[in-house]
């Protein structure tokens, strides 16, 4: 793997890591499988792109993007809690609605940002190259968000949110409105996903209505890979593991892209398969390790 | 003296040998998804360079339709440090143009270079990007449909509203059709699974269907052909590869030919040293008329003799 491919994987790992942190909140904290993500990622990209092409500061443009993501997540939460629609279905409904909404927002399916200001420009003006600036900026952002999330989940509200996922009966008895918790939690999650979308669009030079296709798969794979490789009991460590999982997942893809094995060569179309195999390996390796250790002991 | 002549001969031979064994160029290719038209573009590009005697090693990356992967491929290519990058289709072109500023990039099979932000000026791109547009000559396509079906009043069009190329094409189609007195009925699809339903929705709303160079619809073209044959709705396509798959006719858009013409541009950059920024974005020079007689019969259309005489390829 070349240095560029490595730094590109880091950049993607961190920037999509923000989305993975969002997925972590719904999937692991609230136990709410949320497919809104496939729509809220391009939503964040669309809103930020429209703001930026209208002359907004690229950092400022992330704020309405996050708000839009928050609202999208709230819609899913409301459909689920107030209208009793199954969580998966509720999120699919929001996701497909967002497809049309995103085209409306941009006025077209693909909005170029190639000659616009981006969040990376201040770093470029310091003389950093794309290969350094991308991982650095998005890495710092992701670490800050990890810190904020750990702090939040240890506050009283955050504890209530965790309990909503783990034991809704108990927490209802404690006088907490679980509906509010779910709506706020799914909203918060999608705000992070939309922030990731806003940054991805700036890093790749365009917002595209199809950029959300399959991101939920990447998100879940990252959460699970992170959990197996780095997870532990403390909430702080588990959240950091989700971010690291995202980096590992992107490194796995970069590895798959540069894989060449002598006479047998993979075709470019094998990359999805290779990625899946690498993720499976990451998943089963802790179990294999346990088995080997158990055998060594006996 | 003899020695001197011999030495000169040897040196001359060495010199010409080094010209013959010119440098092998490294070319990295990034393509959004595998489908016949885009694959044909790549094949045409590779074949043309071979014909021109340009020795090139290709590293091909395909993003499997995933934009995040396309972006990672851009980083990958930056590390490969090729002599030239070929980007096939809009999202992959945007990804490499954003990341890579110091390697010449040829984007091909891109409909709207300016709208996609790839170049500021079609005639003088400036930076490190040029290429070929697959913008369909829509005026000629509408005229062709009218030649086949003189009484044509309403033309149906199927496309994915999420593909920016297609939206550009359909806007162009509507403008040209209006000029030629034809109304346009739209049916949009979200993914290839919805193509058949969209085709059915056009039955009764139009007298013929036009399928632009839309990745989603073209990838599921067979289901459109099936519905159209059942309802006697002739189909015109934006590209000629689709005629071989069973649409009635198309004027010109041969992706293989486009790949070849892009290959000519690549040779100018690699061998002749022309700066890519000085090369205007090109359009396909040759337009060929493809007619599928068997499909026409299935759609209940008799092809006018005049058209058959003009066709460069007739599929029986």
Interface residues (C-beta under 8 A of the other chain):
Chain A: X1 X2 X3 X4 X5 X7 X8 X9 X11 X12 X16 X96 X99 X103 X108 X109 X110 X112 X113 X114 X115 X130 X131 X200 X203 X204 X205 X206 X208 X209 X210 X211 X213 X214 X215 X218 X250 X253 X254 X257 X258 X268 X269 X271 X272
Chain B: X31 X34 X60 X61 X62 X64 X65 X66 X67 X68 X69 X70 X71 X72 X73 X74 X75 X76 X78 X79 X80 X90 X91 X94 X95 X97 X98 X99 X115 X116 X117 X118 X120 X161 X162 X163 X164 X167 X190
